[in-house]
Amino acid sequence: MQQSLNHLAIIMDGNRRWASVHGFGALKGHHQGADTLKTISHAVMEHGVRWLTVFAFSSENWQRPPSEVKGLLALMKRFILTRSQELIDHNIRLRIVGRRDRFSNELQNAIREVEKRSSVNSGLNLTIALDYGGRQDIAAAASQIAHEVEIGLLKASQVNDDLLKSRLSTSVLPSVDFLIRTGGEKRISNFLLWDLHYAELFFTDVYWPNFSAKHLSQAIDSYKNRDRRFGGGSGDVLQLHMVKSDLA
Protein backbone atom coordinates (compact mmCIF):
# COMPACT_ATOMS: atom_id res chain seq x y z
CA MET A 1 0.00 0.00 0.00
CA GLN A 2 1.36 3.41 -0.94
CA GLN A 3 2.08 5.80 1.92
CA SER A 4 0.24 9.11 2.08
CA LEU A 5 2.43 12.18 2.44
CA ASN A 6 1.09 15.01 4.59
CA HIS A 7 4.21 16.78 5.88
CA LEU A 8 7.39 17.05 3.82
CA ALA A 9 10.53 18.66 5.26
CA ILE A 10 13.52 19.69 3.16
CA ILE A 11 17.07 20.64 4.13
CA MET A 12 17.97 22.87 1.20
CA ASP A 13 21.71 22.16 1.05
CA GLY A 14 24.30 22.77 -1.65
CA ASN A 15 23.79 26.42 -2.63
CA ARG A 16 27.40 27.43 -1.99
CA ARG A 17 28.88 24.36 -3.66
CA TRP A 18 26.62 24.91 -6.68
CA ALA A 19 27.93 28.47 -6.88
CA SER A 20 31.54 27.31 -6.60
CA VAL A 21 31.12 24.73 -9.37
CA HIS A 22 29.73 27.44 -11.65
CA GLY A 23 32.32 30.06 -10.74
CA PHE A 24 29.98 32.30 -8.76
CA GLY A 25 30.09 33.77 -5.28
CA ALA A 26 28.13 32.12 -2.48
CA LEU A 27 25.28 34.64 -2.59
CA LYS A 28 24.52 33.74 -6.22
CA GLY A 29 23.91 30.20 -5.04
CA HIS A 30 21.52 31.39 -2.35
CA HIS A 31 19.61 33.47 -4.90
CA GLN A 32 19.26 30.42 -7.15
CA GLY A 33 18.15 28.44 -4.14
CA ALA A 34 15.36 30.95 -3.48
CA ASP A 35 14.13 30.42 -7.05
CA THR A 36 14.14 26.66 -6.48
CA LEU A 37 12.09 27.06 -3.31
CA LYS A 38 9.39 28.85 -5.27
CA THR A 39 9.38 26.10 -7.92
CA ILE A 40 9.26 23.25 -5.41
CA SER A 41 6.55 24.95 -3.35
CA HIS A 42 4.27 24.78 -6.38
CA ALA A 43 5.38 21.24 -7.29
CA VAL A 44 4.62 19.70 -3.90
CA MET A 45 1.00 20.79 -4.15
CA GLU A 46 0.61 18.60 -7.23
CA HIS A 47 1.49 15.62 -5.01
CA GLY A 48 -1.20 16.45 -2.46
CA VAL A 49 1.27 17.57 0.21
CA ARG A 50 -0.40 19.85 2.77
CA TRP A 51 2.66 20.87 4.81
CA LEU A 52 6.13 21.83 3.55
CA THR A 53 8.82 22.92 6.00
CA VAL A 54 12.24 24.04 4.75
CA PHE A 55 15.51 24.82 6.53
CA ALA A 56 16.73 28.18 5.24
CA PHE A 57 19.01 29.58 7.97
CA SER A 58 20.22 27.68 11.01
CA SER A 59 21.29 29.13 14.34
CA GLU A 60 24.81 27.97 13.43
CA ASN A 61 24.82 29.94 10.16
CA TRP A 62 25.71 33.12 12.07
CA GLN A 63 29.26 31.71 12.14
CA ARG A 64 29.64 32.13 8.38
CA PRO A 65 31.61 35.09 6.94
CA PRO A 66 29.89 38.39 7.87
CA SER A 67 29.47 39.37 4.22
CA GLU A 68 27.62 36.13 3.48
CA VAL A 69 25.39 36.48 6.56
CA LYS A 70 24.56 40.06 5.59
CA GLY A 71 23.69 38.93 2.07
CA LEU A 72 21.56 36.05 3.36
CA LEU A 73 19.58 38.36 5.62
CA ALA A 74 19.04 40.77 2.73
CA LEU A 75 17.85 37.87 0.56
CA MET A 76 15.42 36.73 3.27
CA LYS A 77 13.96 40.21 3.50
CA ARG A 78 13.68 40.51 -0.27
CA PHE A 79 12.01 37.10 -0.54
CA ILE A 80 9.49 37.93 2.17
CA LEU A 81 8.73 41.40 0.79
CA THR A 82 8.48 40.47 -2.90
CA ARG A 83 8.47 36.79 -3.82
CA SER A 84 6.12 35.83 -1.01
CA GLN A 85 3.29 37.64 -2.79
CA GLU A 86 3.29 35.07 -5.59
CA LEU A 87 3.03 32.29 -3.02
CA ILE A 88 0.13 34.06 -1.33
CA ASP A 89 -1.60 34.48 -4.69
CA HIS A 90 -1.44 30.68 -5.07
CA ASN A 91 -3.29 30.12 -1.77
CA ILE A 92 -0.13 29.25 0.17
CA ARG A 93 0.03 30.07 3.88
CA LEU A 94 3.48 31.19 4.96
CA ARG A 95 4.91 30.78 8.47
CA ILE A 96 8.36 31.51 9.88
CA VAL A 97 9.74 29.49 12.82
CA GLY A 98 12.88 30.09 14.86
CA ARG A 99 14.28 33.04 16.74
CA ARG A 100 13.39 36.48 15.45
CA ASP A 101 15.00 38.74 18.03
CA ARG A 102 18.37 38.74 16.23
CA PHE A 103 16.81 40.04 13.02
CA SER A 104 16.37 43.72 12.21
CA ASN A 105 13.08 45.38 13.16
CA GLU A 106 12.34 45.76 9.45
CA LEU A 107 12.71 42.03 8.83
CA GLN A 108 10.67 41.16 11.92
CA ASN A 109 7.88 43.48 10.76
CA ALA A 110 7.98 41.96 7.27
CA ILE A 111 7.64 38.46 8.75
CA ARG A 112 4.64 39.45 10.85
CA GLU A 113 2.99 41.15 7.88
CA VAL A 114 3.36 38.22 5.47
CA GLU A 115 2.13 35.76 8.09
CA LYS A 116 -0.91 37.95 8.66
CA ARG A 117 -1.65 38.42 4.96
CA SER A 118 -1.38 34.71 4.20
CA SER A 119 -3.26 33.50 7.29
CA VAL A 120 -6.57 33.25 5.39
CA ASN A 121 -5.09 30.91 2.77
CA SER A 122 -6.17 27.27 2.86
CA GLY A 123 -3.73 25.61 0.46
CA LEU A 124 -0.16 24.52 1.16
CA ASN A 125 1.25 25.38 4.59
CA LEU A 126 4.80 26.56 3.83
CA THR A 127 7.00 26.99 6.90
CA ILE A 128 10.48 28.49 6.60
CA ALA A 129 12.93 27.87 9.45
CA LEU A 130 15.06 30.97 10.05
CA ASP A 131 17.66 31.25 12.83
CA TYR A 132 16.38 27.86 13.91
CA GLY A 133 17.98 25.00 15.84
CA GLY A 134 16.12 21.92 17.02
CA ARG A 135 18.04 21.49 20.28
CA GLN A 136 17.69 25.17 21.12
CA ASP A 137 13.95 25.02 20.43
CA ILE A 138 13.48 22.04 22.76
CA ALA A 139 15.63 23.66 25.46
CA ALA A 140 13.61 26.90 25.25
CA ALA A 141 10.35 24.95 25.53
CA ALA A 142 11.64 23.03 28.55
CA SER A 143 12.79 26.27 30.19
CA GLN A 144 9.38 27.85 29.66
CA ILE A 145 7.61 24.84 31.18
CA ALA A 146 10.00 24.83 34.16
CA HIS A 147 9.21 28.51 34.75
CA GLU A 148 5.46 27.84 34.58
CA VAL A 149 5.83 25.04 37.13
CA GLU A 150 7.95 27.26 39.35
CA ILE A 151 5.37 30.07 39.49
CA GLY A 152 2.46 27.68 39.90
CA LEU A 153 0.82 27.89 36.47
CA LEU A 154 1.49 24.18 35.93
CA LYS A 155 2.01 21.09 38.06
CA ALA A 156 4.95 18.83 37.32
CA SER A 157 2.49 15.97 36.85
CA GLN A 158 0.97 17.84 33.88
CA VAL A 159 4.19 17.79 31.88
CA ASN A 160 4.00 15.34 28.97
CA ASP A 161 4.85 15.06 25.28
CA ASP A 162 1.86 17.11 24.16
CA LEU A 163 2.65 19.94 26.57
CA LEU A 164 6.26 20.16 25.44
CA LYS A 165 5.19 20.13 21.81
CA SER A 166 2.81 23.03 22.51
CA ARG A 167 5.72 25.17 23.71
CA LEU A 168 7.92 24.60 20.66
CA SER A 169 8.16 27.23 17.93
CA THR A 170 6.96 24.41 15.64
CA SER A 171 3.91 23.67 17.80
CA VAL A 172 1.44 24.10 14.94
CA LEU A 173 3.28 21.64 12.66
CA PRO A 174 2.23 17.98 12.40
CA SER A 175 4.84 15.24 12.65
CA VAL A 176 7.12 15.05 9.63
CA ASP A 177 6.45 12.11 7.31
CA PHE A 178 9.38 12.53 4.93
CA LEU A 179 12.66 14.46 5.03
CA ILE A 180 14.65 15.23 1.90
CA ARG A 181 18.19 16.57 2.12
CA THR A 182 19.90 17.79 -1.02
CA GLY A 183 23.62 18.40 -1.53
CA GLY A 184 25.05 14.98 -0.63
CA GLU A 185 25.39 15.28 3.15
CA LYS A 186 23.75 12.51 5.20
CA ARG A 187 22.69 14.09 8.49
CA ILE A 188 19.72 16.05 9.85
CA SER A 189 21.80 18.97 11.18
CA ASN A 190 19.69 19.92 14.20
CA PHE A 191 16.52 20.31 12.11
CA LEU A 192 13.05 19.55 13.55
CA LEU A 193 14.45 17.08 16.08
CA TRP A 194 11.13 16.68 17.90
CA ASP A 195 9.02 16.26 14.76
CA LEU A 196 11.31 13.87 12.84
CA HIS A 197 10.80 11.01 15.31
CA TYR A 198 9.41 8.54 12.73
CA ALA A 199 10.21 10.38 9.52
CA GLU A 200 11.54 8.58 6.47
CA LEU A 201 14.85 10.04 5.25
CA PHE A 202 16.01 10.62 1.68
CA PHE A 203 19.43 11.95 0.67
CA THR A 204 20.45 13.08 -2.81
CA ASP A 205 23.69 14.42 -4.27
CA VAL A 206 21.77 17.02 -6.27
CA TYR A 207 22.59 20.56 -5.13
CA TRP A 208 19.52 22.51 -4.07
CA PRO A 209 19.62 25.03 -6.98
CA ASN A 210 19.46 22.04 -9.37
CA PHE A 211 16.68 20.22 -7.52
CA SER A 212 13.72 20.02 -9.88
CA ALA A 213 10.11 18.90 -9.89
CA LYS A 214 11.34 15.66 -11.49
CA HIS A 215 13.78 15.04 -8.62
CA LEU A 216 10.95 15.73 -6.19
CA SER A 217 8.71 13.19 -7.91
CA GLN A 218 11.44 10.55 -7.77
CA ALA A 219 11.94 11.13 -4.05
CA ILE A 220 8.22 11.01 -3.29
CA ASP A 221 7.84 7.81 -5.34
CA SER A 222 10.55 6.27 -3.14
CA TYR A 223 8.70 7.36 -0.01
CA LYS A 224 5.34 6.03 -1.13
CA ASN A 225 6.74 2.56 -1.68
CA ARG A 226 8.30 2.22 1.76
CA ASP A 227 6.96 0.21 4.68
CA ARG A 228 6.53 2.58 7.64
CA ARG A 229 6.44 0.58 10.89
CA PHE A 230 6.46 3.40 13.48
CA GLY A 231 8.46 1.20 15.85
CA GLY A 232 6.41 -1.96 15.30
CA GLY A 233 7.35 -5.13 13.45
CA SER A 234 10.86 -6.06 12.40
CA GLY A 235 13.54 -4.19 10.55
CA ASP A 236 14.90 -0.68 10.89
CA VAL A 237 12.57 2.11 11.97
CA LEU A 238 14.19 4.77 9.82
CA GLN A 239 14.62 4.11 6.14
CA LEU A 240 17.70 5.88 4.78
CA HIS A 241 18.13 6.19 1.05
CA MET A 242 21.01 7.78 -0.82
CA VAL A 243 20.48 8.58 -4.47
CA LYS A 244 23.42 9.28 -6.76
CA SER A 245 22.53 11.97 -9.27
CA ASP A 246 24.32 14.23 -11.73
CA LEU A 247 25.30 17.58 -10.22
CA ALA A 248 25.11 19.47 -13.50
The 8 nearest C-alpha neighbors of each residue, nearest first, counted from 0:
[[1, 2, 224, 223, 226, 225, 3, 227],
 [0, 2, 223, 224, 3, 225, 222, 226],
 [1, 3, 223, 4, 0, 224, 222, 225],
 [4, 2, 5, 1, 223, 176, 48, 47],
 [3, 5, 48, 6, 176, 2, 7, 177],
 [4, 6, 48, 49, 50, 3, 7, 176],
 [7, 5, 50, 175, 176, 51, 4, 49],
 [6, 8, 51, 177, 178, 176, 50, 175],
 [9, 7, 52, 178, 53, 51, 177, 179],
 [10, 8, 179, 53, 178, 180, 11, 52],
 [11, 9, 180, 54, 12, 53, 179, 181],
 [10, 12, 207, 9, 181, 54, 180, 55],
 [13, 11, 182, 181, 207, 10, 14, 206],
 [12, 14, 182, 206, 16, 207, 15, 17],
 [15, 13, 28, 17, 29, 16, 207, 12],
 [16, 14, 25, 18, 17, 28, 13, 19],
 [15, 17, 19, 13, 18, 14, 20, 206],
 [18, 16, 14, 20, 15, 19, 13, 206],
 [17, 19, 23, 28, 15, 21, 16, 20],
 [18, 20, 16, 22, 21, 17, 23, 15],
 [21, 19, 17, 18, 22, 16, 23, 15],
 [22, 20, 18, 19, 23, 17, 16, 24],
 [21, 23, 19, 20, 18, 24, 17, 25],
 [24, 22, 18, 19, 21, 27, 25, 28],
 [23, 25, 26, 27, 18, 19, 22, 28],
 [24, 26, 15, 28, 27, 18, 23, 29],
 [25, 27, 29, 28, 24, 30, 70, 67],
 [28, 26, 30, 29, 25, 24, 23, 31],
 [27, 29, 14, 18, 31, 26, 25, 15],
 [28, 30, 32, 26, 31, 27, 14, 33],
 [31, 29, 27, 33, 32, 28, 26, 34],
 [32, 30, 28, 34, 33, 29, 208, 27],
 [31, 33, 208, 29, 35, 30, 34, 28],
 [32, 34, 36, 30, 35, 31, 29, 37],
 [35, 33, 31, 37, 32, 36, 38, 30],
 [36, 34, 32, 38, 37, 33, 208, 39],
 [37, 35, 33, 39, 34, 38, 40, 32],
 [36, 38, 40, 34, 35, 39, 33, 41],
 [39, 37, 35, 36, 41, 40, 42, 34],
 [38, 40, 42, 36, 41, 37, 43, 35],
 [41, 39, 37, 38, 42, 43, 36, 44],
 [40, 42, 39, 38, 44, 43, 37, 45],
 [43, 41, 39, 44, 45, 40, 212, 38],
 [44, 42, 46, 45, 40, 41, 48, 39],
 [43, 45, 47, 46, 42, 48, 41, 123],
 [44, 46, 43, 42, 47, 41, 48, 40],
 [47, 45, 43, 44, 48, 42, 216, 4],
 [46, 48, 44, 45, 49, 43, 4, 5],
 [47, 49, 5, 44, 46, 43, 50, 4],
 [48, 50, 123, 5, 124, 47, 6, 51],
 [51, 49, 6, 124, 48, 123, 5, 125],
 [52, 50, 125, 7, 8, 6, 124, 126],
 [51, 53, 126, 8, 125, 127, 9, 7],
 [54, 52, 9, 127, 8, 10, 128, 55],
 [55, 53, 128, 10, 56, 11, 127, 9],
 [54, 56, 128, 129, 53, 127, 57, 11],
 [57, 55, 129, 130, 54, 60, 128, 131],
 [58, 56, 130, 131, 60, 59, 132, 129],
 [57, 59, 130, 131, 132, 60, 61, 56],
 [60, 58, 57, 61, 62, 132, 130, 63],
 [61, 59, 62, 57, 58, 63, 56, 68],
 [60, 62, 59, 63, 58, 68, 57, 65],
 [63, 61, 60, 59, 64, 65, 68, 58],
 [62, 64, 61, 60, 65, 68, 67, 59],
 [63, 65, 67, 66, 68, 62, 61, 69],
 [66, 64, 68, 67, 69, 63, 61, 62],
 [65, 67, 69, 64, 68, 70, 63, 71],
 [66, 68, 70, 64, 69, 65, 71, 63],
 [69, 67, 71, 65, 70, 66, 72, 63],
 [70, 68, 66, 72, 67, 71, 65, 73],
 [69, 71, 67, 73, 68, 72, 74, 66],
 [72, 70, 74, 68, 73, 69, 67, 75],
 [71, 73, 75, 69, 74, 70, 68, 76],
 [72, 74, 70, 76, 71, 75, 77, 69],
 [75, 73, 71, 77, 72, 76, 78, 70],
 [76, 74, 72, 78, 73, 77, 79, 71],
 [75, 77, 73, 79, 74, 78, 106, 80],
 [76, 78, 74, 80, 75, 79, 81, 73],
 [79, 77, 82, 75, 81, 76, 80, 74],
 [78, 80, 83, 76, 77, 81, 75, 82],
 [79, 81, 77, 78, 76, 83, 82, 109],
 [82, 80, 78, 83, 79, 77, 84, 85],
 [83, 81, 78, 84, 85, 79, 80, 86],
 [82, 84, 79, 86, 85, 81, 78, 87],
 [85, 83, 87, 82, 86, 81, 88, 80],
 [86, 84, 88, 87, 83, 82, 89, 81],
 [87, 85, 83, 89, 84, 88, 91, 90],
 [86, 88, 84, 91, 90, 89, 85, 117],
 [87, 89, 85, 86, 90, 84, 91, 83],
 [88, 90, 86, 87, 91, 85, 122, 41],
 [91, 89, 120, 122, 87, 88, 121, 92],
 [92, 90, 123, 87, 122, 86, 89, 120],
 [93, 91, 117, 124, 120, 118, 125, 123],
 [92, 94, 125, 114, 126, 117, 124, 91],
 [95, 93, 126, 114, 125, 127, 96, 92],
 [94, 96, 127, 126, 128, 129, 97, 93],
 [97, 95, 128, 168, 129, 127, 169, 94],
 [98, 96, 131, 130, 129, 128, 168, 99],
 [97, 99, 130, 100, 131, 96, 101, 129],
 [98, 100, 102, 101, 97, 107, 130, 129],
 [99, 101, 102, 98, 103, 107, 104, 97],
 [102, 100, 99, 103, 98, 130, 104, 107],
 [103, 101, 100, 99, 106, 107, 104, 72],
 [102, 104, 106, 105, 107, 101, 100, 99],
 [105, 103, 107, 106, 108, 102, 100, 109],
 [104, 106, 108, 103, 107, 109, 102, 76],
 [107, 105, 109, 103, 108, 104, 76, 102],
 [106, 108, 104, 110, 109, 105, 103, 102],
 [107, 109, 111, 105, 106, 110, 104, 112],
 [108, 110, 106, 112, 107, 111, 105, 113],
 [111, 109, 107, 113, 108, 112, 114, 106],
 [110, 112, 108, 114, 109, 113, 115, 107],
 [111, 113, 109, 115, 110, 114, 116, 108],
 [114, 112, 116, 115, 110, 111, 117, 109],
 [115, 113, 111, 117, 112, 116, 93, 94],
 [114, 116, 112, 118, 113, 117, 111, 119],
 [117, 115, 113, 114, 118, 112, 119, 87],
 [116, 118, 92, 114, 120, 119, 115, 87],
 [117, 119, 115, 120, 116, 92, 114, 93],
 [120, 118, 117, 121, 116, 92, 115, 90],
 [121, 119, 90, 92, 117, 118, 91, 122],
 [120, 122, 90, 119, 123, 92, 91, 124],
 [123, 121, 90, 91, 120, 124, 92, 49],
 [122, 124, 91, 49, 50, 125, 92, 44],
 [123, 125, 50, 92, 91, 49, 51, 93],
 [126, 124, 51, 93, 52, 92, 123, 50],
 [125, 127, 52, 94, 95, 93, 51, 53],
 [126, 128, 95, 53, 52, 54, 129, 94],
 [127, 129, 96, 54, 131, 55, 97, 95],
 [130, 128, 56, 131, 97, 55, 96, 57],
 [131, 129, 58, 57, 56, 97, 98, 128],
 [130, 132, 97, 57, 58, 129, 128, 98],
 [133, 131, 135, 58, 189, 134, 57, 136],
 [132, 134, 189, 136, 190, 192, 191, 135],
 [135, 133, 137, 136, 132, 138, 189, 192],
 [134, 136, 138, 132, 133, 137, 139, 131],
 [135, 137, 133, 139, 134, 138, 167, 132],
 [136, 138, 140, 134, 139, 135, 141, 133],
 [137, 139, 135, 141, 140, 136, 142, 134],
 [140, 138, 142, 136, 141, 137, 135, 143],
 [141, 139, 166, 137, 143, 142, 138, 167],
 [142, 140, 138, 144, 143, 139, 145, 137],
 [143, 141, 139, 145, 140, 144, 138, 146],
 [142, 144, 140, 146, 141, 145, 139, 147],
 [143, 145, 147, 141, 146, 142, 148, 140],
 [146, 144, 142, 148, 143, 147, 149, 141],
 [145, 147, 149, 143, 144, 148, 142, 150],
 [148, 146, 144, 152, 150, 149, 145, 153],
 [149, 147, 153, 151, 145, 146, 154, 150],
 [148, 150, 146, 147, 151, 145, 152, 153],
 [151, 149, 147, 148, 152, 146, 153, 145],
 [150, 152, 148, 153, 149, 147, 154, 146],
 [153, 151, 147, 148, 150, 154, 149, 146],
 [154, 152, 148, 151, 147, 155, 157, 144],
 [153, 155, 156, 157, 148, 151, 152, 158],
 [154, 156, 157, 158, 148, 153, 145, 144],
 [155, 157, 154, 158, 159, 153, 148, 162],
 [158, 156, 155, 154, 159, 153, 162, 148],
 [157, 159, 156, 155, 162, 163, 160, 154],
 [160, 158, 162, 161, 157, 163, 156, 164],
 [161, 159, 163, 162, 164, 158, 165, 193],
 [160, 162, 164, 163, 159, 165, 158, 166],
 [163, 161, 165, 159, 164, 160, 158, 166],
 [164, 162, 160, 166, 165, 161, 140, 159],
 [163, 165, 161, 167, 162, 166, 170, 160],
 [166, 164, 170, 162, 163, 167, 161, 171],
 [167, 165, 140, 163, 164, 170, 168, 162],
 [168, 166, 170, 169, 164, 140, 165, 136],
 [167, 169, 170, 96, 97, 166, 136, 171],
 [170, 168, 167, 172, 171, 96, 164, 191],
 [171, 169, 165, 167, 164, 168, 172, 166],
 [170, 172, 169, 173, 165, 168, 167, 164],
 [173, 171, 169, 170, 174, 50, 194, 175],
 [174, 172, 175, 171, 6, 194, 170, 50],
 [175, 173, 194, 176, 172, 195, 6, 196],
 [174, 176, 6, 195, 198, 194, 177, 7],
 [177, 175, 198, 6, 7, 199, 4, 174],
 [176, 178, 199, 7, 198, 175, 200, 8],
 [179, 177, 8, 200, 9, 7, 201, 199],
 [180, 178, 9, 201, 202, 200, 8, 10],
 [181, 179, 10, 202, 9, 201, 11, 203],
 [180, 182, 203, 12, 207, 205, 206, 11],
 [181, 183, 206, 13, 204, 12, 205, 184],
 [184, 182, 204, 203, 181, 185, 202, 205],
 [183, 185, 182, 186, 202, 181, 180, 204],
 [186, 184, 202, 183, 187, 180, 241, 203],
 [185, 187, 188, 184, 180, 189, 202, 200],
 [186, 188, 190, 189, 185, 10, 180, 192],
 [189, 187, 190, 186, 132, 10, 133, 57],
 [188, 190, 133, 132, 187, 192, 134, 191],
 [189, 191, 133, 192, 188, 187, 132, 54],
 [192, 190, 133, 194, 193, 195, 189, 132],
 [191, 193, 133, 190, 195, 194, 189, 134],
 [194, 192, 191, 195, 196, 133, 137, 164],
 [193, 195, 174, 191, 196, 175, 192, 173],
 [196, 194, 198, 175, 192, 197, 193, 191],
 [195, 197, 194, 198, 193, 192, 174, 175],
 [198, 196, 195, 229, 199, 237, 176, 236],
 [197, 199, 176, 195, 177, 175, 196, 200],
 [198, 200, 177, 238, 237, 178, 176, 197],
 [201, 199, 178, 239, 238, 177, 179, 198],
 [200, 202, 179, 240, 239, 178, 241, 180],
 [203, 201, 241, 180, 240, 179, 181, 242],
 [202, 204, 242, 181, 205, 183, 241, 243],
 [205, 203, 183, 182, 244, 243, 181, 206],
 [206, 204, 182, 246, 203, 181, 244, 210],
 [207, 205, 182, 13, 209, 181, 208, 17],
 [206, 208, 210, 209, 13, 11, 12, 181],
 [209, 207, 32, 31, 210, 206, 35, 14],
 [210, 208, 207, 206, 211, 205, 246, 247],
 [211, 209, 207, 208, 214, 205, 206, 35],
 [212, 210, 214, 213, 209, 215, 39, 35],
 [211, 213, 215, 214, 42, 216, 39, 210],
 [214, 212, 216, 211, 215, 217, 210, 218],
 [215, 213, 211, 217, 216, 212, 210, 218],
 [214, 216, 212, 218, 213, 217, 219, 211],
 [215, 217, 213, 219, 218, 214, 220, 212],
 [218, 216, 220, 214, 215, 219, 213, 221],
 [217, 219, 221, 215, 220, 216, 214, 222],
 [218, 220, 222, 216, 221, 217, 223, 215],
 [221, 219, 217, 223, 222, 218, 216, 224],
 [222, 220, 218, 219, 224, 223, 217, 225],
 [223, 221, 219, 220, 225, 224, 218, 2],
 [224, 222, 2, 1, 220, 221, 225, 219],
 [223, 225, 222, 1, 221, 220, 2, 226],
 [226, 224, 222, 223, 227, 221, 2, 1],
 [225, 227, 228, 224, 2, 223, 0, 1],
 [226, 228, 229, 225, 236, 199, 2, 237],
 [227, 229, 231, 230, 226, 232, 236, 233],
 [230, 228, 231, 227, 197, 236, 232, 237],
 [229, 231, 228, 236, 232, 197, 235, 233],
 [232, 230, 228, 229, 233, 236, 234, 227],
 [233, 231, 228, 230, 234, 229, 236, 235],
 [234, 232, 231, 235, 228, 236, 230, 229],
 [233, 235, 236, 232, 228, 231, 237, 230],
 [234, 236, 237, 238, 233, 230, 228, 232],
 [237, 235, 230, 228, 229, 238, 234, 197],
 [238, 236, 235, 199, 239, 197, 198, 200],
 [237, 239, 199, 200, 236, 240, 235, 225],
 [240, 238, 200, 201, 237, 241, 199, 202],
 [239, 241, 201, 202, 242, 238, 200, 203],
 [242, 240, 202, 203, 201, 243, 239, 204],
 [241, 243, 203, 244, 202, 240, 204, 201],
 [244, 242, 204, 203, 241, 245, 205, 183],
 [243, 245, 204, 205, 242, 246, 203, 247],
 [244, 246, 247, 205, 243, 204, 206, 209],
 [247, 245, 205, 244, 206, 204, 209, 17],
 [246, 245, 209, 205, 206, 17, 244, 20]]
